[in-house]
Amino acid sequence: MNMEYAAQLRMIGESAAHFAAAQAGPAVARAIHEGGASWDMKDWKGIADLGWFGIAVPEARDGLGWFAPSAVVVAEEAGRALMMPPVAAGIVAAGILAQGGDAAHAVLEDALRGDALVVPAPVTGDGDGAHVATLVPDAATATHWLLATGVGSSFEARLVRKDTVGTRYETRVAVDGSTLADVRVTASAWRDAPVVLDGEPGMLAWRRGRHLLWLLDAAYLSGLAQEALKLALDYMRLRRQFRVPIGSFQALQHRAAMCHVDSKASRALVHEAARAWGGRREDWAAAAAQHRAAACALRVTKEVVQFHGAIGYADEHDAGLYLRRAMTVGARHGRDVARVLVDVRRPHGACG
């Protein structure tokens, strides 16, 4: 990586960190956990004004054309600040729409301005002629659903407005207060929805978008784990027992050191996977990064709760916010990621 590009990534990271710290944080995450709205249009427009949704969109489509490494930096800072708006989904959806036809480009313009929230999701089943997508994150707050079904030449992805007649969704609340939804689109509503991707080229664009979503969620979890560990280390420097900081106890030092190594290794894998973007191991690298980051975030946040002792288990303490968010984001892609990682035809080794 040349120095100029590294400096650009640092600038992007600093900008993202400043915005995320101002708009998010544990207090906002707690309000959402206690039943508040997960985001509002003002925040969404602010994210759009920074150009985040255009990161994975080519310049020819009015995007920034920065792609994976820059997107990872943004997602990592979002994770540090426990941002709840579906930033990763917004980035990925815009990137997918940029590969579609005229119907996609009209919505893409709204998405880049922050006037539309498009949530991509695969169709997981059908019933009575309807198309069903289950446990879709943030589907209830979306303006459009980008739903995909089929493989090969029969593949198609359709853009469905949430308020279209013949669509409905049932909302569930995750442990961190964010929403999941089961989406149901009737056969007539499905036929009326425009096809934005189809055939082999469409399936390739869709899969690349899904791989990018894995990578960005991995980056989010990496940032979350680092910030949670920082919270614990600060506490261990201040909390005293037997007239000394508890951070001086060797047993806690060893556990904290393991968390530090784990989080740094996870972050390194995420950034290596971002540099592998566009290569033949793109999917495997993204899957490996997501798998490692999800496991790391869960381990570290559990330890962070324990480092705080009894108060860490109290619902009023911020340590639990990181654990709940790690549980929610880390569980999103397990089955799809596992399919890639266990495929013996894939290369196994470094992600470079």
C-alpha positions in Angstrom: 0.0 0.0 0.0 1.5 3.3 -1.1 1.8 6.2 1.4 -0.7 8.4 -0.5 -3.4 5.7 -0.4 -2.6 5.0 3.3 -3.0 8.7 4.1 -6.3 8.7 2.2 -7.6 5.8 4.3 -6.5 7.6 7.5 -8.4 10.7 6.5 -11.6 8.6 5.7 -11.2 6.9 9.1 -10.8 10.2 11.0 -13.9 11.6 9.3 -15.9 8.5 10.0 -14.8 8.4 13.6 -15.7 12.1 14.1 -19.2 11.6 12.7 -19.9 8.3 14.4 -18.8 9.7 17.8 -21.1 12.7 17.4 -24.2 10.7 16.2 -23.9 7.4 18.0 -22.3 5.9 21.1 -23.4 3.8 24.1 -26.1 6.4 25.1 -27.8 6.1 21.7 -27.5 2.4 21.7 -29.0 2.2 25.1 -32.0 4.3 24.0 -32.6 1.9 21.1 -32.2 -1.1 23.4 -34.9 0.4 25.6 -37.4 0.8 22.7 -36.3 4.0 20.9 -36.1 4.3 17.1 -33.0 2.7 15.6 -32.4 5.7 13.4 -34.0 8.8 11.9 -33.9 10.4 8.5 -31.8 13.3 9.7 -29.0 10.9 10.7 -29.4 8.9 7.4 -29.2 12.1 5.4 -26.0 13.1 7.3 -24.4 9.7 6.4 -25.4 10.3 2.8 -23.8 13.8 2.8 -20.5 12.2 3.8 -20.7 10.1 0.7 -20.6 6.7 2.5 -23.3 5.2 0.3 -21.3 5.9 -2.8 -18.2 4.1 -1.7 -18.9 0.9 -3.6 -20.5 2.8 -6.6 -18.4 3.6 -9.6 -17.7 7.2 -10.4 -19.6 6.8 -13.7 -22.7 6.2 -11.6 -22.1 9.3 -9.4 -20.3 7.3 -6.7 -16.9 7.6 -5.1 -15.5 4.4 -6.6 -13.3 3.7 -3.5 -14.6 0.1 -2.9 -13.6 -2.4 -0.2 -10.6 -0.9 1.8 -12.3 2.4 2.3 -15.7 0.8 3.1 -14.0 -1.3 5.7 -12.5 1.7 7.4 -16.0 3.4 7.6 -17.6 0.2 8.9 -14.9 -0.3 11.6 -15.5 3.2 13.0 -19.3 2.6 12.9 -18.7 -0.5 15.0 -16.5 1.4 17.5 -19.4 3.8 18.1 -22.1 1.2 18.1 -23.9 2.9 15.2 -27.3 1.3 14.7 -28.4 2.6 11.3 -27.8 -0.1 8.7 -24.7 1.6 7.2 -23.3 -1.6 5.7 -26.6 -2.5 4.0 -26.8 1.0 2.6 -23.3 0.8 1.1 -23.9 -2.7 -0.3 -27.3 -2.0 -1.7 -26.0 1.1 -3.6 -23.2 -1.0 -5.0 -25.6 -3.7 -6.2 -28.0 -1.1 -7.7 -25.2 0.4 -9.7 -24.9 -2.8 -11.6 -28.6 -2.9 -12.5 -30.7 -1.3 -15.3 -32.7 1.9 -15.5 -35.2 1.0 -12.8 -32.3 0.5 -10.4 -30.6 3.7 -11.3 -33.6 5.8 -10.4 -33.7 4.4 -6.9 -29.9 4.5 -6.7 -30.0 8.3 -7.0 -32.4 8.5 -4.1 -30.2 6.1 -2.1 -27.1 8.1 -2.6 -28.9 11.3 -1.4 -30.2 9.5 1.6 -33.8 9.7 0.5 -34.2 5.9 0.2 -33.1 3.0 2.3 -32.7 -0.2 0.3 -32.2 -3.5 2.2 -31.0 -6.5 0.2 -32.0 -10.0 1.2 -32.3 -13.4 -0.5 -35.7 -15.1 -0.8 -35.6 -18.0 1.6 -38.9 -19.7 0.7 -42.4 -19.4 -0.7 -45.9 -20.1 0.3 -49.2 -19.8 -1.5 -47.3 -18.3 -4.4 -45.7 -15.6 -2.3 -42.0 -14.9 -2.0 -40.7 -14.9 1.6 -37.5 -13.6 3.1 -37.0 -14.4 6.8 -35.1 -12.5 9.6 -34.1 -9.6 7.4 -32.2 -6.9 9.4 -33.8 -3.4 9.3 -36.4 -4.5 6.8 -39.1 -2.7 8.8 -37.4 0.7 8.4 -36.5 0.3 4.7 -38.2 2.1 1.9 -37.4 -0.7 -0.6 -36.5 -4.4 -0.4 -34.0 -5.8 -3.0 -35.0 -9.5 -3.0 -33.2 -12.1 -5.0 -34.2 -15.7 -6.0 -33.0 -18.4 -8.3 -29.6 -19.4 -9.6 -27.8 -19.3 -12.9 -29.9 -18.2 -15.9 -33.0 -18.3 -13.7 -31.6 -15.8 -11.2 -33.4 -12.5 -10.7 -33.4 -9.7 -8.2 -36.5 -7.4 -7.9 -36.8 -4.1 -6.3 -40.0 -4.1 -4.1 -41.3 -0.9 -2.5 -42.3 -1.7 1.1 -45.6 0.1 0.8 -46.7 -1.8 -2.3 -50.0 -3.5 -2.1 -49.4 -7.2 -1.6 -46.4 -6.8 0.7 -46.3 -7.2 4.4 -43.8 -7.9 7.1 -43.7 -9.1 10.7 -41.2 -7.4 13.0 -39.1 -9.0 15.7 -36.8 -7.3 18.1 -33.3 -8.5 18.5 -31.4 -8.5 21.9 -29.8 -5.2 21.1 -33.1 -3.5 20.3 -32.6 -3.5 16.5 -35.3 -5.0 14.3 -35.6 -8.1 12.2 -38.5 -8.8 9.9 -40.1 -11.6 8.0 -41.0 -10.2 4.6 -43.8 -11.6 2.4 -44.5 -10.5 -1.2 -47.5 -11.9 -3.0 -47.2 -13.3 -6.5 -48.9 -10.2 -8.0 -46.7 -7.8 -6.2 -43.7 -9.8 -7.2 -44.7 -9.6 -10.9 -45.2 -5.9 -10.7 -41.8 -5.2 -9.1 -39.0 -4.3 -11.6 -36.2 -6.7 -12.3 -32.9 -5.0 -11.6 -30.6 -7.9 -12.0 -31.0 -11.2 -13.8 -29.1 -14.2 -15.3 -25.5 -15.1 -14.7 -24.2 -11.4 -14.7 -26.9 -10.4 -12.3 -26.1 -13.3 -10.0 -22.4 -12.4 -10.0 -23.2 -8.8 -9.0 -25.5 -10.0 -6.3 -23.0 -12.4 -4.9 -20.3 -9.8 -4.8 -22.6 -7.5 -2.9 -23.3 -10.3 -0.4 -19.6 -10.9 0.0 -19.0 -7.1 0.6 -21.8 -7.2 3.3 -19.9 -10.1 5.0 -16.7 -8.0 5.0 -18.3 -4.8 6.2 -20.1 -6.6 9.1 -16.7 -8.2 9.9 -15.2 -4.7 10.1 -18.0 -3.5 12.2 -17.5 -6.3 14.7 -13.8 -5.7 14.7 -14.2 -2.1 15.7 -16.8 -3.0 18.3 -14.5 -5.6 19.9 -11.6 -3.1 20.1 -13.8 -0.4 21.7 -15.3 -2.8 24.2 -11.8 -3.9 25.2 -10.8 -0.3 25.7 -13.8 0.2 28.0 -12.7 -2.7 30.1 -9.0 -1.7 30.2 -10.0 1.8 31.4 -12.1 0.3 34.1 -9.2 -2.1 35.2 -6.9 0.9 35.6 -9.4 2.7 37.9 -11.0 -0.1 39.9 -9.0 -0.9 43.0 -8.9 -4.0 45.3 -6.4 -4.6 48.1 -5.3 -1.0 47.5 -4.0 -1.7 43.9 -5.7 -1.5 40.5 -7.3 -4.8 39.5 -5.4 -4.4 36.2 -2.2 -5.3 38.1 -3.5 -8.8 38.8 -1.7 -11.3 36.6 -4.7 -13.5 35.9 -6.6 -10.5 34.5 -3.5 -9.3 32.6 -3.3 -12.7 30.8 -7.0 -12.6 29.9 -6.8 -9.1 28.7 -3.7 -9.8 26.7 -5.5 -12.7 25.0 -8.4 -10.4 24.1 -5.9 -7.8 22.7 -4.2 -10.4 20.5 -7.5 -11.8 19.4 -8.9 -8.4 18.4 -5.8 -7.3 16.6 -5.6 -10.6 14.6 -9.3 -10.3 13.7 -8.7 -6.7 12.5 -5.7 -7.7 10.5 -7.6 -10.5 8.7 -10.5 -8.0 7.9 -8.1 -5.5 6.3 -6.2 -8.3 4.5 -9.6 -9.6 3.1 -10.3 -6.0 1.9 -7.0 -5.9 0.0 -7.9 -9.3 -1.5 -11.1 -7.7 -3.0 -11.5 -8.3 -6.7 -9.2 -11.4 -6.7 -10.1 -15.0 -7.1 -10.3 -15.5 -3.3 -12.6 -12.6 -2.7 -15.5 -14.7 -1.4 -13.3 -17.0 0.8 -11.5 -14.0 2.2 -14.7 -12.2 3.1 -16.2 -15.4 4.7 -13.0 -16.0 6.7 -12.9 -12.4 8.0 -16.6 -12.5 9.0 -16.3 -15.9 10.7 -13.2 -14.8 12.7 -14.6 -11.3 13.5 -17.9 -12.7 14.8 -16.2 -15.3 17.0 -13.7 -12.7 18.3 -16.4 -10.1 19.1 -18.4 -12.6 21.0 -15.4 -13.8 23.0 -14.0 -10.4 23.8 -17.4 -8.8 24.8 -18.1 -11.7 27.1 -14.7 -11.2 28.8 -15.4 -7.4 28.9 -18.5 -8.1 30.9 -16.6 -10.3 33.3 -13.7 -7.8 33.7 -16.2 -5.4 35.2 -17.3 -7.9 37.8 -20.8 -8.0 39.1 -21.6 -4.5 37.7 -20.8 -5.7 34.2 -23.9 -8.0 34.4 -26.2 -5.2 35.3 -28.4 -4.0 32.5 -27.5 -0.4 33.3 -23.9 -0.9 32.5 -22.5 -0.2 29.0 -20.5 -3.4 28.8 -23.7 -5.4 28.0 -24.5 -3.1 25.0 -21.4 -4.3 23.2 -22.2 -8.0 23.9 -25.8 -7.7 22.7 -24.7 -5.9 19.5 -22.0 -8.5 18.9 -24.6 -11.3 19.3 -26.9 -9.7 16.8 -24.5 -8.7 14.0 -22.4 -11.8 14.5 -25.3 -14.2 13.9 -26.4 -12.7 10.5 -24.3 -14.7 8.1 -23.4 -18.0 9.8 -24.9 -20.5 7.4 -23.9 -18.7 4.2 -20.3 -18.1 5.4 -20.0 -21.7 6.5 -21.0 -23.0 3.1 -18.0 -21.1 1.6 -15.5 -22.0 4.3 -16.2 -25.8 4.2 -16.2 -26.0 0.4 -13.0 -28.0 -0.2 -12.7 -26.7 -3.7 -11.9 -23.2 -2.4 -8.2 -22.3 -1.7 -7.3 -22.5 1.9 -4.4 -20.3 3.1 -3.6 -16.6 3.3 -6.3 -14.2 2.1 -3.9 -12.1 0.1 
